[in-house]
Amino acid sequence: MRPIDEIRTALADGSAVILTASELKKRIVQDDTVSDVDVVTCGTCGVMSGTYAVLS
């Protein structure tokens, strides 16, 4: 596990490895390693809660 400061530095200088959850799953199946991944995104377009639906 890397320290958060190291990941922040990689994000700031543009060298961070960022994958979607789907890309991460494919990499695990193919390579069985994810030690070079800095960030995994899990965004969605769906409504995640009733409160958000009301506010929308």
PQR file with spaces between the fields and no chain letter, atoms N, CA, C, O and H, PARSE charges and radii, in Angstrom:
ATOM       1  N    MET     1       0.840   -1.168    0.000 -0.4000 1.5000
ATOM       2  CA   MET     1       0.000    0.000    0.000 -0.0000 2.0000
ATOM       3  C    MET     1       0.891    1.239    0.000  0.5500 1.7000
ATOM       4  O    MET     1       1.830    1.348    0.787 -0.5500 1.4000
ATOM       5  N    ARG     2       0.573    2.174   -0.904 -0.4000 1.5000
ATOM       6  CA   ARG     2       1.359    3.407   -0.992 -0.0000 2.0000
ATOM       7  C    ARG     2       0.716    4.519   -0.169  0.5500 1.7000
ATOM       8  O    ARG     2      -0.503    4.543    0.004 -0.5500 1.4000
ATOM       9  H    ARG     2      -0.190    2.086   -1.544  0.4000 1.0000
ATOM      10  N    PRO     3       1.519    5.421    0.329 -0.5600 1.5000
ATOM      11  CA   PRO     3       0.966    6.554    1.090  0.2800 2.0000
ATOM      12  C    PRO     3       0.158    7.482    0.179  0.5500 1.7000
ATOM      13  O    PRO     3       0.449    7.602   -1.011 -0.5500 1.4000
ATOM      14  N    ILE     4      -0.839    8.124    0.739 -0.4000 1.5000
ATOM      15  CA   ILE     4      -1.725    9.019   -0.020 -0.0000 2.0000
ATOM      16  C    ILE     4      -0.934   10.180   -0.621  0.5500 1.7000
ATOM      17  O    ILE     4      -1.277   10.659   -1.701 -0.5500 1.4000
ATOM      18  H    ILE     4      -1.075    8.026    1.706  0.4000 1.0000
ATOM      19  N    ASP     5       0.117   10.640    0.057 -0.4000 1.5000
ATOM      20  CA   ASP     5       0.930   11.739   -0.487 -0.0000 2.0000
ATOM      21  C    ASP     5       1.601   11.347   -1.801  0.5500 1.7000
ATOM      22  O    ASP     5       1.728   12.171   -2.708 -0.5500 1.4000
ATOM      23  H    ASP     5       0.396   10.252    0.935  0.4000 1.0000
ATOM      24  N    GLU     6       2.026   10.100   -1.902 -0.4000 1.5000
ATOM      25  CA   GLU     6       2.644    9.613   -3.133 -0.0000 2.0000
ATOM      26  C    GLU     6       1.619    9.591   -4.277  0.5500 1.7000
ATOM      27  O    GLU     6       1.944    9.948   -5.410 -0.5500 1.4000
ATOM      28  H    GLU     6       1.923    9.431   -1.165  0.4000 1.0000
ATOM      29  N    ILE     7       0.404    9.181   -3.983 -0.4000 1.5000
ATOM      30  CA   ILE     7      -0.655    9.160   -4.997 -0.0000 2.0000
ATOM      31  C    ILE     7      -1.028   10.579   -5.407  0.5500 1.7000
ATOM      32  O    ILE     7      -1.239   10.848   -6.590 -0.5500 1.4000
ATOM      33  H    ILE     7       0.140    8.891   -3.063  0.4000 1.0000
ATOM      34  N    ARG     8      -1.110   11.485   -4.442 -0.4000 1.5000
ATOM      35  CA   ARG     8      -1.420   12.891   -4.759 -0.0000 2.0000
ATOM      36  C    ARG     8      -0.349   13.498   -5.668  0.5500 1.7000
ATOM      37  O    ARG     8      -0.662   14.252   -6.589 -0.5500 1.4000
ATOM      38  H    ARG     8      -0.939   11.266   -3.481  0.4000 1.0000
ATOM      39  N    THR     9       0.896   13.168   -5.406 -0.4000 1.5000
ATOM      40  CA   THR     9       1.987   13.665   -6.243 -0.0000 2.0000
ATOM      41  C    THR     9       1.854   13.129   -7.666  0.5500 1.7000
ATOM      42  O    THR     9       2.039   13.871   -8.631 -0.5500 1.4000
ATOM      43  H    THR     9       1.151   12.556   -4.657  0.4000 1.0000
ATOM      44  N    ALA    10       1.534   11.840   -7.798 -0.4000 1.5000
ATOM      45  CA   ALA    10       1.352   11.248   -9.127 -0.0000 2.0000
ATOM      46  C    ALA    10       0.180   11.891   -9.855  0.5500 1.7000
ATOM      47  O    ALA    10       0.251   12.110  -11.064 -0.5500 1.4000
ATOM      48  H    ALA    10       1.384   11.237   -7.014  0.4000 1.0000
ATOM      49  N    LEU    11      -0.893   12.195   -9.140 -0.4000 1.5000
ATOM      50  CA   LEU    11      -2.024   12.887   -9.761 -0.0000 2.0000
ATOM      51  C    LEU    11      -1.625   14.289  -10.223  0.5500 1.7000
ATOM      52  O    LEU    11      -1.997   14.718  -11.315 -0.5500 1.4000
ATOM      53  H    LEU    11      -0.951   12.017   -8.158  0.4000 1.0000
ATOM      54  N    ALA    12      -0.873   14.988   -9.396 -0.4000 1.5000
ATOM      55  CA   ALA    12      -0.480   16.361   -9.715 -0.0000 2.0000
ATOM      56  C    ALA    12       0.454   16.433  -10.919  0.5500 1.7000
ATOM      57  O    ALA    12       0.347   17.348  -11.736 -0.5500 1.4000
ATOM      58  H    ALA    12      -0.570   14.639   -8.509  0.4000 1.0000
ATOM      59  N    ASP    13       1.376   15.467  -11.031 -0.4000 1.5000
ATOM      60  CA   ASP    13       2.322   15.539  -12.150 -0.0000 2.0000
ATOM      61  C    ASP    13       1.868   14.759  -13.382  0.5500 1.7000
ATOM      62  O    ASP    13       2.584   14.696  -14.382 -0.5500 1.4000
ATOM      63  H    ASP    13       1.464   14.724  -10.368  0.4000 1.0000
ATOM      64  N    GLY    14       0.683   14.168  -13.305 -0.4000 1.5000
ATOM      65  CA   GLY    14       0.112   13.503  -14.476 -0.0000 2.0000
ATOM      66  C    GLY    14       0.594   12.090  -14.727  0.5500 1.7000
ATOM      67  O    GLY    14       0.310   11.520  -15.781 -0.5500 1.4000
ATOM      68  H    GLY    14       0.102   14.219  -12.493  0.4000 1.0000
ATOM      69  N    SER    15       1.317   11.510  -13.779 -0.4000 1.5000
ATOM      70  CA   SER    15       1.839   10.160  -13.981 -0.0000 2.0000
ATOM      71  C    SER    15       0.984    9.071  -13.328  0.5500 1.7000
ATOM      72  O    SER    15       1.342    7.894  -13.386 -0.5500 1.4000
ATOM      73  H    SER    15       1.547   11.973  -12.923  0.4000 1.0000
ATOM      74  N    ALA    16      -0.129    9.442  -12.715 -0.4000 1.5000
ATOM      75  CA   ALA    16      -0.983    8.470  -12.025 -0.0000 2.0000
ATOM      76  C    ALA    16      -1.658    7.528  -13.020  0.5500 1.7000
ATOM      77  O    ALA    16      -2.029    7.928  -14.124 -0.5500 1.4000
ATOM      78  H    ALA    16      -0.419   10.397  -12.668  0.4000 1.0000
ATOM      79  N    VAL    17      -1.808    6.283  -12.612 -0.4000 1.5000
ATOM      80  CA   VAL    17      -2.548    5.296  -13.397 -0.0000 2.0000
ATOM      81  C    VAL    17      -3.963    5.258  -12.839  0.5500 1.7000
ATOM      82  O    VAL    17      -4.172    4.894  -11.682 -0.5500 1.4000
ATOM      83  H    VAL    17      -1.507    5.958  -11.715  0.4000 1.0000
ATOM      84  N    ILE    18      -4.941    5.638  -13.674 -0.4000 1.5000
ATOM      85  CA   ILE    18      -6.338    5.725  -13.258 -0.0000 2.0000
ATOM      86  C    ILE    18      -7.157    4.792  -14.128  0.5500 1.7000
ATOM      87  O    ILE    18      -7.103    4.878  -15.355 -0.5500 1.4000
ATOM      88  H    ILE    18      -4.770    5.933  -14.614  0.4000 1.0000
ATOM      89  N    LEU    19      -7.913    3.901  -13.504 -0.4000 1.5000
ATOM      90  CA   LEU    19      -8.727    2.932  -14.225 -0.0000 2.0000
ATOM      91  C    LEU    19     -10.177    3.005  -13.766  0.5500 1.7000
ATOM      92  O    LEU    19     -10.468    3.403  -12.638 -0.5500 1.4000
ATOM      93  H    LEU    19      -7.957    3.831  -12.507  0.4000 1.0000
ATOM      94  N    THR    20     -11.072    2.617  -14.650 -0.4000 1.5000
ATOM      95  CA   THR    20     -12.462    2.423  -14.231 -0.0000 2.0000
ATOM      96  C    THR    20     -12.552    1.061  -13.550  0.5500 1.7000
ATOM      97  O    THR    20     -11.627    0.256  -13.650 -0.5500 1.4000
ATOM      98  H    THR    20     -10.836    2.294  -15.567  0.4000 1.0000
ATOM      99  N    ALA    21     -13.656    0.800  -12.863 -0.4000 1.5000
ATOM     100  CA   ALA    21     -13.826   -0.490  -12.205 -0.0000 2.0000
ATOM     101  C    ALA    21     -13.782   -1.624  -13.231  0.5500 1.7000
ATOM     102  O    ALA    21     -13.216   -2.681  -12.950 -0.5500 1.4000
ATOM     103  H    ALA    21     -14.408    1.454  -12.782  0.4000 1.0000
ATOM     104  N    SER    22     -14.363   -1.425  -14.403 -0.4000 1.5000
ATOM     105  CA   SER    22     -14.343   -2.452  -15.452 -0.0000 2.0000
ATOM     106  C    SER    22     -12.925   -2.726  -15.941  0.5500 1.7000
ATOM     107  O    SER    22     -12.542   -3.879  -16.141 -0.5500 1.4000
ATOM     108  H    SER    22     -14.822   -0.567  -14.631  0.4000 1.0000
ATOM     109  N    GLU    23     -12.146   -1.661  -16.132 -0.4000 1.5000
ATOM     110  CA   GLU    23     -10.759   -1.831  -16.561 -0.0000 2.0000
ATOM     111  C    GLU    23      -9.945   -2.570  -15.501  0.5500 1.7000
ATOM     112  O    GLU    23      -9.097   -3.400  -15.829 -0.5500 1.4000
ATOM     113  H    GLU    23     -12.457   -0.724  -15.970  0.4000 1.0000
ATOM     114  N    LEU    24     -10.204   -2.267  -14.239 -0.4000 1.5000
ATOM     115  CA   LEU    24      -9.502   -2.939  -13.155 -0.0000 2.0000
ATOM     116  C    LEU    24      -9.819   -4.433  -13.148  0.5500 1.7000
ATOM     117  O    LEU    24      -8.917   -5.255  -12.988 -0.5500 1.4000
ATOM     118  H    LEU    24     -10.893   -1.593  -13.973  0.4000 1.0000
ATOM     119  N    LYS    25     -11.079   -4.789  -13.318 -0.4000 1.5000
ATOM     120  CA   LYS    25     -11.463   -6.204  -13.341 -0.0000 2.0000
ATOM     121  C    LYS    25     -10.774   -6.937  -14.488  0.5500 1.7000
ATOM     122  O    LYS    25     -10.294   -8.056  -14.309 -0.5500 1.4000
ATOM     123  H    LYS    25     -11.813   -4.121  -13.447  0.4000 1.0000
ATOM     124  N    LYS    26     -10.723   -6.315  -15.666 -0.4000 1.5000
ATOM     125  CA   LYS    26     -10.050   -6.937  -16.811 -0.0000 2.0000
ATOM     126  C    LYS    26      -8.571   -7.137  -16.524  0.5500 1.7000
ATOM     127  O    LYS    26      -8.006   -8.177  -16.861 -0.5500 1.4000
ATOM     128  H    LYS    26     -11.113   -5.406  -15.812  0.4000 1.0000
ATOM     129  N    ARG    27      -7.943   -6.143  -15.904 -0.4000 1.5000
ATOM     130  CA   ARG    27      -6.516   -6.244  -15.610 -0.0000 2.0000
ATOM     131  C    ARG    27      -6.244   -7.364  -14.611  0.5500 1.7000
ATOM     132  O    ARG    27      -5.252   -8.082  -14.739 -0.5500 1.4000
ATOM     133  H    ARG    27      -8.402   -5.298  -15.631  0.4000 1.0000
ATOM     134  N    ILE    28      -7.111   -7.517  -13.624 -0.4000 1.5000
ATOM     135  CA   ILE    28      -6.928   -8.583  -12.639 -0.0000 2.0000
ATOM     136  C    ILE    28      -7.017   -9.949  -13.313  0.5500 1.7000
ATOM     137  O    ILE    28      -6.233  -10.847  -13.006 -0.5500 1.4000
ATOM     138  H    ILE    28      -7.917   -6.934  -13.520  0.4000 1.0000
ATOM     139  N    VAL    29      -7.962  -10.106  -14.224 -0.4000 1.5000
ATOM     140  CA   VAL    29      -8.121  -11.381  -14.933 -0.0000 2.0000
ATOM     141  C    VAL    29      -6.908  -11.661  -15.811  0.5500 1.7000
ATOM     142  O    VAL    29      -6.427  -12.793  -15.860 -0.5500 1.4000
ATOM     143  H    VAL    29      -8.598   -9.377  -14.474  0.4000 1.0000
ATOM     144  N    GLN    30      -6.413  -10.644  -16.503 -0.4000 1.5000
ATOM     145  CA   GLN    30      -5.301  -10.828  -17.438 -0.0000 2.0000
ATOM     146  C    GLN    30      -3.946  -10.937  -16.739  0.5500 1.7000
ATOM     147  O    GLN    30      -3.165  -11.840  -17.039 -0.5500 1.4000
ATOM     148  H    GLN    30      -6.804   -9.725  -16.464  0.4000 1.0000
ATOM     149  N    ASP    31      -3.664  -10.026  -15.813 -0.4000 1.5000
ATOM     150  CA   ASP    31      -2.326   -9.917  -15.228 -0.0000 2.0000
ATOM     151  C    ASP    31      -2.221  -10.418  -13.792  0.5500 1.7000
ATOM     152  O    ASP    31      -1.131  -10.748  -13.326 -0.5500 1.4000
ATOM     153  H    ASP    31      -4.298   -9.292  -15.569  0.4000 1.0000
ATOM     154  N    ASP    32      -3.344  -10.474  -13.094 -0.4000 1.5000
ATOM     155  CA   ASP    32      -3.378  -10.866  -11.688 -0.0000 2.0000
ATOM     156  C    ASP    32      -2.532   -9.946  -10.809  0.5500 1.7000
ATOM     157  O    ASP    32      -2.038  -10.361   -9.760 -0.5500 1.4000
ATOM     158  H    ASP    32      -4.230  -10.206  -13.472  0.4000 1.0000
ATOM     159  N    THR    33      -2.367   -8.682  -11.246 -0.4000 1.5000
ATOM     160  CA   THR    33      -1.638   -7.711  -10.437 -0.0000 2.0000
ATOM     161  C    THR    33      -2.184   -6.314  -10.689  0.5500 1.7000
ATOM     162  O    THR    33      -2.552   -5.978  -11.815 -0.5500 1.4000
ATOM     163  H    THR    33      -2.769   -8.345  -12.098  0.4000 1.0000
ATOM     164  N    VAL    34      -2.233   -5.521   -9.664 -0.4000 1.5000
ATOM     165  CA   VAL    34      -2.696   -4.141   -9.791 -0.0000 2.0000
ATOM     166  C    VAL    34      -1.822   -3.195   -8.962  0.5500 1.7000
ATOM     167  O    VAL    34      -2.270   -2.126   -8.546 -0.5500 1.4000
ATOM     168  H    VAL    34      -1.934   -5.793   -8.750  0.4000 1.0000
ATOM     169  N    SER    35      -0.593   -3.594   -8.734 -0.4000 1.5000
ATOM     170  CA   SER    35       0.280   -2.810   -7.865 -0.0000 2.0000
ATOM     171  C    SER    35       0.619   -1.437   -8.431  0.5500 1.7000
ATOM     172  O    SER    35       1.026   -0.554   -7.676 -0.5500 1.4000
ATOM     173  H    SER    35      -0.230   -4.462   -9.072  0.4000 1.0000
ATOM     174  N    ASP    36       0.464   -1.227   -9.745 -0.4000 1.5000
ATOM     175  CA   ASP    36       0.796    0.070  -10.330 -0.0000 2.0000
ATOM     176  C    ASP    36      -0.408    0.993  -10.465  0.5500 1.7000
ATOM     177  O    ASP    36      -0.272    2.104  -10.977 -0.5500 1.4000
ATOM     178  H    ASP    36       0.133   -1.944  -10.359  0.4000 1.0000
ATOM     179  N    VAL    37      -1.587    0.557  -10.016 -0.4000 1.5000
ATOM     180  CA   VAL    37      -2.805    1.369  -10.131 -0.0000 2.0000
ATOM     181  C    VAL    37      -2.873    2.340   -8.960  0.5500 1.7000
ATOM     182  O    VAL    37      -2.705    1.950   -7.805 -0.5500 1.4000
ATOM     183  H    VAL    37      -1.698   -0.346   -9.599  0.4000 1.0000
ATOM     184  N    ASP    38      -3.124    3.617   -9.275 -0.4000 1.5000
ATOM     185  CA   ASP    38      -3.216    4.644   -8.241 -0.0000 2.0000
ATOM     186  C    ASP    38      -4.657    4.933   -7.832  0.5500 1.7000
ATOM     187  O    ASP    38      -4.942    5.116   -6.649 -0.5500 1.4000
ATOM     188  H    ASP    38      -3.260    3.934  -10.213  0.4000 1.0000
ATOM     189  N    VAL    39      -5.576    4.976   -8.818 -0.4000 1.5000
ATOM     190  CA   VAL    39      -6.957    5.365   -8.544 -0.0000 2.0000
ATOM     191  C    VAL    39      -7.895    4.491   -9.365  0.5500 1.7000
ATOM     192  O    VAL    39      -7.623    4.191  -10.528 -0.5500 1.4000
ATOM     193  H    VAL    39      -5.344    4.827   -9.779  0.4000 1.0000
ATOM     194  N    VAL    40      -9.019    4.079   -8.738 -0.4000 1.5000
ATOM     195  CA   VAL    40     -10.065    3.355   -9.445 -0.0000 2.0000
ATOM     196  C    VAL    40     -11.333    4.188   -9.334  0.5500 1.7000
ATOM     197  O    VAL    40     -11.766    4.532   -8.234 -0.5500 1.4000
ATOM     198  H    VAL    40      -9.240    4.322   -7.794  0.4000 1.0000
ATOM     199  N    THR    41     -11.927    4.512  -10.485 -0.4000 1.5000
ATOM     200  CA   THR    41     -13.157    5.305  -10.477 -0.0000 2.0000
ATOM     201  C    THR    41     -14.361    4.381  -10.533  0.5500 1.7000
ATOM     202  O    THR    41     -14.318    3.328  -11.169 -0.5500 1.4000
ATOM     203  H    THR    41     -11.575    4.232  -11.379  0.4000 1.0000
ATOM     204  N    CYS    42     -15.424    4.776   -9.869 -0.4000 1.5000
ATOM     205  CA   CYS    42     -16.639    3.963   -9.809 -0.0000 2.0000
ATOM     206  C    CYS    42     -17.865    4.836  -10.058  0.5500 1.7000
ATOM     207  O    CYS    42     -18.894    4.665   -9.404 -0.5500 1.4000
ATOM     208  H    CYS    42     -15.459    5.631   -9.351  0.4000 1.0000
ATOM     209  N    GLY    43     -17.757    5.765  -10.996 -0.4000 1.5000
ATOM     210  CA   GLY    43     -18.852    6.679  -11.278 -0.0000 2.0000
ATOM     211  C    GLY    43     -20.025    5.982  -11.939  0.5500 1.7000
ATOM     212  O    GLY    43     -19.876    4.916  -12.536 -0.5500 1.4000
ATOM     213  H    GLY    43     -16.921    5.903  -11.527  0.4000 1.0000
ATOM     214  N    THR    44     -21.178    6.589  -11.825 -0.4000 1.5000
ATOM     215  CA   THR    44     -22.383    6.045  -12.436 -0.0000 2.0000
ATOM     216  C    THR    44     -23.284    7.188  -12.877  0.5500 1.7000
ATOM     217  O    THR    44     -23.198    8.299  -12.354 -0.5500 1.4000
ATOM     218  H    THR    44     -21.299    7.455  -11.340  0.4000 1.0000
ATOM     219  N    CYS    45     -24.127    6.911  -13.822 -0.4000 1.5000
ATOM     220  CA   CYS    45     -25.083    7.916  -14.287 -0.0000 2.0000
ATOM     221  C    CYS    45     -26.456    7.719  -13.656  0.5500 1.7000
ATOM     222  O    CYS    45     -27.345    8.551  -13.836 -0.5500 1.4000
ATOM     223  H    CYS    45     -24.197    6.009  -14.247  0.4000 1.0000
ATOM     224  N    GLY    46     -26.632    6.648  -12.934 -0.4000 1.5000
ATOM     225  CA   GLY    46     -27.935    6.335  -12.351 -0.0000 2.0000
ATOM     226  C    GLY    46     -28.216    7.136  -11.097  0.5500 1.7000
ATOM     227  O    GLY    46     -27.299    7.678  -10.480 -0.5500 1.4000
ATOM     228  H    GLY    46     -25.910    5.972  -12.788  0.4000 1.0000
ATOM     229  N    VAL    47     -29.459    7.209  -10.725 -0.4000 1.5000
ATOM     230  CA   VAL    47     -29.858    7.869   -9.482 -0.0000 2.0000
ATOM     231  C    VAL    47     -29.452    6.961   -8.328  0.5500 1.7000
ATOM     232  O    VAL    47     -29.817    5.786   -8.294 -0.5500 1.4000
ATOM     233  H    VAL    47     -30.204    6.768  -11.226  0.4000 1.0000
ATOM     234  N    MET    48     -28.702    7.510   -7.391 -0.4000 1.5000
ATOM     235  CA   MET    48     -28.160    6.699   -6.307 -0.0000 2.0000
ATOM     236  C    MET    48     -28.980    6.769   -5.024  0.5500 1.7000
ATOM     237  O    MET    48     -28.787    5.947   -4.128 -0.5500 1.4000
ATOM     238  H    MET    48     -28.405    8.464   -7.419  0.4000 1.0000
ATOM     239  N    SER    49     -29.882    7.723   -4.919 -0.4000 1.5000
ATOM     240  CA   SER    49     -30.691    7.787   -3.704 -0.0000 2.0000
ATOM     241  C    SER    49     -31.980    8.540   -3.995  0.5500 1.7000
ATOM     242  O    SER    49     -32.066    9.319   -4.943 -0.5500 1.4000
ATOM     243  H    SER    49     -30.039    8.390   -5.647  0.4000 1.0000
ATOM     244  N    GLY    50     -32.961    8.292   -3.171 -0.4000 1.5000
ATOM     245  CA   GLY    50     -34.238    8.990   -3.317 -0.0000 2.0000
ATOM     246  C    GLY    50     -34.102   10.486   -3.099  0.5500 1.7000
ATOM     247  O    GLY    50     -34.811   11.273   -3.726 -0.5500 1.4000
ATOM     248  H    GLY    50     -32.891    7.659   -2.401  0.4000 1.0000
ATOM     249  N    THR    51     -33.201   10.882   -2.218 -0.4000 1.5000
ATOM     250  CA   THR    51     -32.978   12.315   -1.962 -0.0000 2.0000
ATOM     251  C    THR    51     -32.475   13.004   -3.222  0.5500 1.7000
ATOM     252  O    THR    51     -32.939   14.091   -3.568 -0.5500 1.4000
ATOM     253  H    THR    51     -32.625   10.242   -1.709  0.4000 1.0000
ATOM     254  N    TYR    52     -31.535   12.379   -3.901 -0.4000 1.5000
ATOM     255  CA   TYR    52     -31.011   12.962   -5.136 -0.0000 2.0000
ATOM     256  C    TYR    52     -32.114   13.056   -6.181  0.5500 1.7000
ATOM     257  O    TYR    52     -32.203   14.043   -6.910 -0.5500 1.4000
ATOM     258  H    TYR    52     -31.159   11.496   -3.620  0.4000 1.0000
ATOM     259  N    ALA    53     -32.950   12.034   -6.253 -0.4000 1.5000
ATOM     260  CA   ALA    53     -34.046   12.042   -7.234 -0.0000 2.0000
ATOM     261  C    ALA    53     -34.981   13.205   -6.981  0.5500 1.7000
ATOM     262  O    ALA    53     -35.437   13.850   -7.925 -0.5500 1.4000
ATOM     263  H    ALA    53     -32.878   11.232   -5.660  0.4000 1.0000
ATOM     264  N    VAL    54     -35.272   13.483   -5.724 -0.4000 1.5000
ATOM     265  CA   VAL    54     -36.165   14.606   -5.376 -0.0000 2.0000
ATOM     266  C    VAL    54     -35.495   15.929   -5.737  0.5500 1.7000
ATOM     267  O    VAL    54     -36.145   16.820   -6.284 -0.5500 1.4000
ATOM     268  H    VAL    54     -34.901   12.959   -4.957  0.4000 1.0000
ATOM     269  N    LEU    55     -34.215   16.066   -5.441 -0.4000 1.5000
ATOM     270  CA   LEU    55     -33.493   17.306   -5.725 -0.0000 2.0000
ATOM     271  C    LEU    55     -33.320   17.533   -7.224  0.5500 1.7000
ATOM     272  O    LEU    55     -33.221   18.673   -7.678 -0.5500 1.4000
ATOM     273  H    LEU    55     -33.687   15.342   -4.996  0.4000 1.0000
ATOM     274  N    SER    56     -33.286   16.465   -7.974 -0.4000 1.5000
ATOM     275  CA   SER    56     -33.124   16.599   -9.426 -0.0000 2.0000
ATOM     276  C    SER    56     -34.388   17.134  -10.033  0.5500 1.7000
ATOM     277  O    SER    56     -34.459   17.320  -11.248 -0.5500 1.4000
ATOM     278  H    SER    56     -33.366   15.539   -7.605  0.4000 1.0000
